[in-house]
Amino acid sequence: MKKKIKILAMFALLCLMTACSQANNEEMVTELPEGTFQVFYISNETSTLDIEAYMATESATEKLVDELFEKLKQPVGLAHKCAVPENVEMLSYSLDEEQLTLYFGESYYDMESITEVLCRAAIVRTLTQIEGIAGVEFLVNNQPLVDATGHTIGLMTSDTFMENMGSEINSYQETELKLYFSNTKGDGLIMVKRKLLYNTNISMEKLIVEQLLKGIDAEESGNLAKASLPENTKLLNLYVKDGVCYVNFDDNFLKQSMGVDEDVVIYSLVNSLTELPTITKVQVSINGVSNRTFKEKINLNTMFERNVDYIQN
């Protein structure tokens, strides 16, 4: 199983067995031989992940999980610390149709928030290199892992933690977003402040759209708000140019059936994005085509501007 990878590094892999990723501007492409994996560690000085190439001794999937997880608990030199703290114990795991579920005890929640995100990223990105494992889910005390806002994390892949496979600088910062969700009647907007840790490789506008798609629960909004964007909608891509944020969804966006007015759906997105000082207008397209009509009412081939008329105090 050969995998091509890009790593930011100062030195090439030596003997294809040990190496560290250093944060500099030089990219190199290398190829790992069968049985060699990237194992991730936390830098002592910065909130980033570094890499060591490791030649595993096991080959069976289940045994590889054990071996690589134990490797994640071992420190690498003075400049790094192990990604998984000593008191964090994996009690067991199960594998079903390429989905790996890891079971942790209560001590998992003893980690500080930034350490927890880096730990989780290191585990997922290391273990998803194993053939036959496409995603990883964490259970703590047999309950799905939740983030600081109480939202379920769910299934994670390596892409969950990085915008660009060529970037190994995975710094995390805390931010507070102002997101606009539908009120319970579906005819107005409720502003909700959401604090979260995010990967600085991800743009703020993408983070906002992803959080809107994630939805909201009753506890977070005080039973005042509900999800505003159509269920199962996927963000295909987005970019900002000259103050306009171009957002491209798949056609699930047109299948809105959640009891939310069409204008509320649009301005949930527009008002959330225009909270950013770099964005003044938003254009929506479906599968790359903007000349579409949303629910036979709203022409998407429009530069939508902020509209506060729908916002409830």
LOMIKOL-728488 format. One record per residue (C-alpha): x, y, z; residue in three letters. Coordinates in steps of 0.5 Angstrom, whole numbers, plus 500, padded with zeros to 3 digits. Each point is the difference from the previous one (the first is absolute). Example, Ala and Ser with C-alpha at 12.3 -4.5 7.8 and 13.67 -1.06 7.14 Angstrom:
REM LOMIKOL-728488
{X 525; Y 491; Z 516; rest Ala}
{X 502; Y 507; Z 498; rest Ser}
REM end
This chain:
REM LOMIKOL-728488
{X 500; Y 500; Z 500; rest Met}
{X 504; Y 506; Z 497; rest Lys}
{X 497; Y 507; Z 502; rest Lys}
{X 503; Y 506; Z 497; rest Lys}
{X 500; Y 506; Z 505; rest Ile}
{X 502; Y 507; Z 500; rest Lys}
{X 504; Y 502; Z 507; rest Ile}
{X 503; Y 507; Z 502; rest Leu}
{X 507; Y 498; Z 502; rest Ala}
{X 507; Y 502; Z 500; rest Met}
{X 503; Y 494; Z 499; rest Phe}
{X 498; Y 494; Z 496; rest Ala}
{X 498; Y 493; Z 503; rest Leu}
{X 506; Y 497; Z 502; rest Leu}
{X 500; Y 492; Z 499; rest Cys}
{X 493; Y 501; Z 499; rest Leu}
{X 499; Y 498; Z 507; rest Met}
{X 500; Y 507; Z 504; rest Thr}
{X 499; Y 507; Z 499; rest Ala}
{X 497; Y 506; Z 503; rest Cys}
{X 496; Y 505; Z 496; rest Ser}
{X 502; Y 507; Z 501; rest Gln}
{X 496; Y 507; Z 499; rest Ala}
{X 504; Y 503; Z 494; rest Asn}
{X 498; Y 502; Z 493; rest Asn}
{X 503; Y 494; Z 497; rest Glu}
{X 496; Y 495; Z 497; rest Glu}
{X 502; Y 493; Z 498; rest Met}
{X 496; Y 494; Z 497; rest Val}
{X 503; Y 493; Z 503; rest Thr}
{X 497; Y 493; Z 499; rest Glu}
{X 500; Y 496; Z 506; rest Leu}
{X 501; Y 492; Z 499; rest Pro}
{X 495; Y 495; Z 503; rest Glu}
{X 499; Y 499; Z 507; rest Gly}
{X 503; Y 508; Z 501; rest Thr}
{X 495; Y 505; Z 503; rest Phe}
{X 500; Y 507; Z 502; rest Gln}
{X 499; Y 501; Z 508; rest Val}
{X 498; Y 506; Z 503; rest Phe}
{X 503; Y 504; Z 506; rest Tyr}
{X 499; Y 507; Z 503; rest Ile}
{X 505; Y 505; Z 500; rest Ser}
{X 502; Y 503; Z 507; rest Asn}
{X 501; Y 507; Z 498; rest Glu}
{X 493; Y 501; Z 495; rest Thr}
{X 494; Y 497; Z 499; rest Ser}
{X 501; Y 496; Z 494; rest Thr}
{X 501; Y 493; Z 498; rest Leu}
{X 507; Y 497; Z 498; rest Asp}
{X 501; Y 493; Z 496; rest Ile}
{X 505; Y 494; Z 501; rest Glu}
{X 500; Y 495; Z 495; rest Ala}
{X 499; Y 493; Z 503; rest Tyr}
{X 501; Y 493; Z 498; rest Met}
{X 495; Y 495; Z 503; rest Ala}
{X 502; Y 493; Z 502; rest Thr}
{X 492; Y 498; Z 500; rest Glu}
{X 496; Y 499; Z 493; rest Ser}
{X 493; Y 498; Z 502; rest Ala}
{X 495; Y 506; Z 501; rest Thr}
{X 498; Y 499; Z 507; rest Glu}
{X 508; Y 499; Z 502; rest Lys}
{X 502; Y 506; Z 497; rest Leu}
{X 495; Y 504; Z 503; rest Val}
{X 503; Y 498; Z 507; rest Asp}
{X 507; Y 501; Z 498; rest Glu}
{X 499; Y 507; Z 497; rest Leu}
{X 495; Y 502; Z 506; rest Phe}
{X 506; Y 498; Z 504; rest Glu}
{X 505; Y 504; Z 496; rest Lys}
{X 496; Y 506; Z 501; rest Leu}
{X 501; Y 500; Z 507; rest Lys}
{X 507; Y 500; Z 500; rest Gln}
{X 504; Y 506; Z 500; rest Pro}
{X 505; Y 502; Z 494; rest Val}
{X 506; Y 504; Z 503; rest Gly}
{X 500; Y 506; Z 504; rest Leu}
{X 497; Y 505; Z 495; rest Ala}
{X 493; Y 496; Z 500; rest His}
{X 495; Y 496; Z 504; rest Lys}
{X 496; Y 494; Z 499; rest Cys}
{X 493; Y 502; Z 497; rest Ala}
{X 496; Y 495; Z 504; rest Val}
{X 501; Y 502; Z 508; rest Pro}
{X 502; Y 495; Z 505; rest Glu}
{X 494; Y 500; Z 503; rest Asn}
{X 496; Y 499; Z 494; rest Val}
{X 498; Y 493; Z 499; rest Glu}
{X 497; Y 496; Z 494; rest Met}
{X 496; Y 495; Z 504; rest Leu}
{X 498; Y 496; Z 493; rest Ser}
{X 498; Y 501; Z 493; rest Tyr}
{X 496; Y 497; Z 494; rest Ser}
{X 500; Y 500; Z 493; rest Leu}
{X 494; Y 500; Z 496; rest Asp}
{X 500; Y 501; Z 492; rest Glu}
{X 506; Y 505; Z 500; rest Glu}
{X 498; Y 504; Z 506; rest Gln}
{X 504; Y 499; Z 506; rest Leu}
{X 497; Y 502; Z 507; rest Thr}
{X 504; Y 501; Z 506; rest Leu}
{X 498; Y 500; Z 507; rest Tyr}
{X 503; Y 504; Z 505; rest Phe}
{X 499; Y 501; Z 508; rest Gly}
{X 498; Y 506; Z 503; rest Glu}
{X 507; Y 503; Z 501; rest Ser}
{X 500; Y 502; Z 492; rest Tyr}
{X 496; Y 506; Z 502; rest Tyr}
{X 506; Y 502; Z 505; rest Asp}
{X 503; Y 503; Z 494; rest Met}
{X 501; Y 507; Z 499; rest Glu}
{X 496; Y 502; Z 494; rest Ser}
{X 505; Y 502; Z 495; rest Ile}
{X 504; Y 493; Z 502; rest Thr}
{X 494; Y 496; Z 499; rest Glu}
{X 499; Y 503; Z 493; rest Val}
{X 507; Y 498; Z 499; rest Leu}
{X 500; Y 494; Z 503; rest Cys}
{X 494; Y 498; Z 496; rest Arg}
{X 503; Y 502; Z 493; rest Ala}
{X 506; Y 496; Z 502; rest Ala}
{X 496; Y 494; Z 501; rest Ile}
{X 496; Y 500; Z 494; rest Val}
{X 505; Y 502; Z 495; rest Arg}
{X 504; Y 495; Z 502; rest Thr}
{X 495; Y 494; Z 501; rest Leu}
{X 497; Y 502; Z 493; rest Thr}
{X 506; Y 498; Z 497; rest Gln}
{X 499; Y 493; Z 501; rest Ile}
{X 497; Y 496; Z 494; rest Glu}
{X 492; Y 499; Z 502; rest Gly}
{X 499; Y 506; Z 504; rest Ile}
{X 497; Y 506; Z 497; rest Ala}
{X 497; Y 503; Z 506; rest Gly}
{X 501; Y 500; Z 508; rest Val}
{X 495; Y 502; Z 505; rest Glu}
{X 501; Y 501; Z 507; rest Phe}
{X 495; Y 498; Z 506; rest Leu}
{X 502; Y 502; Z 507; rest Val}
{X 496; Y 496; Z 506; rest Asn}
{X 496; Y 497; Z 494; rest Asn}
{X 498; Y 506; Z 498; rest Gln}
{X 502; Y 504; Z 493; rest Pro}
{X 505; Y 505; Z 501; rest Leu}
{X 497; Y 508; Z 501; rest Val}
{X 504; Y 506; Z 498; rest Asp}
{X 500; Y 506; Z 505; rest Ala}
{X 493; Y 502; Z 498; rest Thr}
{X 497; Y 493; Z 501; rest Gly}
{X 500; Y 498; Z 493; rest His}
{X 501; Y 493; Z 498; rest Thr}
{X 507; Y 500; Z 496; rest Ile}
{X 498; Y 493; Z 496; rest Gly}
{X 504; Y 497; Z 495; rest Leu}
{X 507; Y 503; Z 498; rest Met}
{X 504; Y 499; Z 495; rest Thr}
{X 507; Y 503; Z 498; rest Ser}
{X 497; Y 506; Z 496; rest Asp}
{X 496; Y 502; Z 507; rest Thr}
{X 506; Y 503; Z 502; rest Phe}
{X 504; Y 503; Z 494; rest Met}
{X 498; Y 504; Z 494; rest Glu}
{X 506; Y 498; Z 496; rest Asn}
{X 503; Y 493; Z 500; rest Met}
{X 507; Y 504; Z 499; rest Gly}
{X 500; Y 504; Z 506; rest Ser}
{X 502; Y 497; Z 506; rest Glu}
{X 499; Y 507; Z 504; rest Ile}
{X 494; Y 498; Z 505; rest Asn}
{X 499; Y 506; Z 504; rest Ser}
{X 494; Y 501; Z 504; rest Tyr}
{X 497; Y 506; Z 503; rest Gln}
{X 494; Y 502; Z 504; rest Glu}
{X 494; Y 504; Z 496; rest Thr}
{X 493; Y 503; Z 501; rest Glu}
{X 496; Y 500; Z 494; rest Leu}
{X 493; Y 503; Z 500; rest Lys}
{X 496; Y 496; Z 496; rest Leu}
{X 493; Y 501; Z 498; rest Tyr}
{X 495; Y 494; Z 500; rest Phe}
{X 492; Y 500; Z 499; rest Ser}
{X 495; Y 501; Z 506; rest Asn}
{X 496; Y 494; Z 502; rest Thr}
{X 494; Y 503; Z 495; rest Lys}
{X 505; Y 501; Z 494; rest Gly}
{X 498; Y 507; Z 498; rest Asp}
{X 506; Y 503; Z 504; rest Gly}
{X 507; Y 500; Z 502; rest Leu}
{X 503; Y 499; Z 507; rest Ile}
{X 508; Y 502; Z 501; rest Met}
{X 504; Y 495; Z 504; rest Val}
{X 507; Y 501; Z 502; rest Lys}
{X 504; Y 493; Z 499; rest Arg}
{X 507; Y 499; Z 503; rest Lys}
{X 504; Y 495; Z 497; rest Leu}
{X 507; Y 498; Z 499; rest Leu}
{X 502; Y 500; Z 493; rest Tyr}
{X 506; Y 498; Z 495; rest Asn}
{X 503; Y 506; Z 498; rest Thr}
{X 501; Y 497; Z 493; rest Asn}
{X 492; Y 501; Z 499; rest Ile}
{X 498; Y 506; Z 497; rest Ser}
{X 495; Y 504; Z 505; rest Met}
{X 494; Y 500; Z 495; rest Glu}
{X 501; Y 493; Z 499; rest Lys}
{X 500; Y 499; Z 507; rest Leu}
{X 493; Y 504; Z 500; rest Ile}
{X 497; Y 496; Z 495; rest Val}
{X 502; Y 493; Z 503; rest Glu}
{X 497; Y 502; Z 507; rest Gln}
{X 493; Y 503; Z 497; rest Leu}
{X 500; Y 493; Z 496; rest Leu}
{X 501; Y 496; Z 507; rest Lys}
{X 494; Y 503; Z 502; rest Gly}
{X 498; Y 502; Z 508; rest Ile}
{X 497; Y 496; Z 506; rest Asp}
{X 495; Y 503; Z 504; rest Ala}
{X 504; Y 501; Z 506; rest Glu}
{X 505; Y 504; Z 496; rest Glu}
{X 495; Y 505; Z 498; rest Ser}
{X 495; Y 500; Z 506; rest Gly}
{X 495; Y 496; Z 496; rest Asn}
{X 499; Y 507; Z 496; rest Leu}
{X 504; Y 497; Z 493; rest Ala}
{X 500; Y 495; Z 496; rest Lys}
{X 505; Y 498; Z 494; rest Ala}
{X 499; Y 505; Z 494; rest Ser}
{X 503; Y 496; Z 494; rest Leu}
{X 497; Y 494; Z 496; rest Pro}
{X 502; Y 494; Z 503; rest Glu}
{X 505; Y 496; Z 497; rest Asn}
{X 503; Y 505; Z 496; rest Thr}
{X 507; Y 500; Z 498; rest Lys}
{X 505; Y 506; Z 499; rest Leu}
{X 504; Y 498; Z 494; rest Leu}
{X 504; Y 506; Z 500; rest Asn}
{X 501; Y 508; Z 501; rest Leu}
{X 504; Y 506; Z 499; rest Tyr}
{X 500; Y 507; Z 502; rest Val}
{X 502; Y 505; Z 494; rest Lys}
{X 499; Y 508; Z 501; rest Asp}
{X 496; Y 499; Z 506; rest Gly}
{X 495; Y 495; Z 497; rest Val}
{X 500; Y 493; Z 503; rest Cys}
{X 498; Y 495; Z 495; rest Tyr}
{X 497; Y 494; Z 503; rest Val}
{X 499; Y 494; Z 496; rest Asn}
{X 495; Y 494; Z 503; rest Phe}
{X 498; Y 494; Z 497; rest Asp}
{X 492; Y 499; Z 498; rest Asp}
{X 498; Y 498; Z 507; rest Asn}
{X 500; Y 507; Z 501; rest Phe}
{X 494; Y 501; Z 495; rest Leu}
{X 496; Y 494; Z 504; rest Lys}
{X 498; Y 504; Z 506; rest Gln}
{X 495; Y 498; Z 504; rest Ser}
{X 501; Y 502; Z 508; rest Met}
{X 494; Y 505; Z 500; rest Gly}
{X 505; Y 506; Z 499; rest Val}
{X 498; Y 505; Z 496; rest Asp}
{X 504; Y 501; Z 494; rest Glu}
{X 503; Y 507; Z 501; rest Asp}
{X 502; Y 498; Z 507; rest Val}
{X 504; Y 494; Z 497; rest Val}
{X 504; Y 505; Z 496; rest Ile}
{X 501; Y 505; Z 505; rest Tyr}
{X 502; Y 495; Z 505; rest Ser}
{X 506; Y 499; Z 496; rest Leu}
{X 501; Y 507; Z 497; rest Val}
{X 499; Y 504; Z 507; rest Asn}
{X 505; Y 495; Z 503; rest Ser}
{X 505; Y 501; Z 495; rest Leu}
{X 500; Y 507; Z 500; rest Thr}
{X 502; Y 500; Z 507; rest Glu}
{X 507; Y 500; Z 497; rest Leu}
{X 503; Y 506; Z 498; rest Pro}
{X 502; Y 498; Z 494; rest Thr}
{X 493; Y 498; Z 497; rest Ile}
{X 495; Y 505; Z 498; rest Thr}
{X 496; Y 495; Z 495; rest Lys}
{X 499; Y 493; Z 499; rest Val}
{X 498; Y 496; Z 494; rest Gln}
{X 497; Y 493; Z 500; rest Val}
{X 501; Y 495; Z 494; rest Ser}
{X 498; Y 492; Z 500; rest Ile}
{X 505; Y 496; Z 497; rest Asn}
{X 503; Y 506; Z 497; rest Gly}
{X 494; Y 503; Z 497; rest Val}
{X 497; Y 506; Z 503; rest Ser}
{X 495; Y 501; Z 495; rest Asn}
{X 495; Y 496; Z 504; rest Arg}
{X 494; Y 502; Z 504; rest Thr}
{X 499; Y 498; Z 507; rest Phe}
{X 493; Y 497; Z 502; rest Lys}
{X 497; Y 503; Z 494; rest Glu}
{X 501; Y 507; Z 503; rest Lys}
{X 507; Y 503; Z 501; rest Ile}
{X 505; Y 500; Z 494; rest Asn}
{X 507; Y 498; Z 502; rest Leu}
{X 503; Y 504; Z 495; rest Asn}
{X 500; Y 506; Z 505; rest Thr}
{X 505; Y 503; Z 504; rest Met}
{X 497; Y 500; Z 507; rest Phe}
{X 501; Y 505; Z 505; rest Glu}
{X 499; Y 500; Z 507; rest Arg}
{X 493; Y 501; Z 502; rest Asn}
{X 499; Y 501; Z 508; rest Val}
{X 492; Y 500; Z 499; rest Asp}
{X 500; Y 493; Z 501; rest Tyr}
{X 504; Y 500; Z 507; rest Ile}
{X 496; Y 500; Z 506; rest Gln}
{X 503; Y 503; Z 507; rest Asn}
REM end
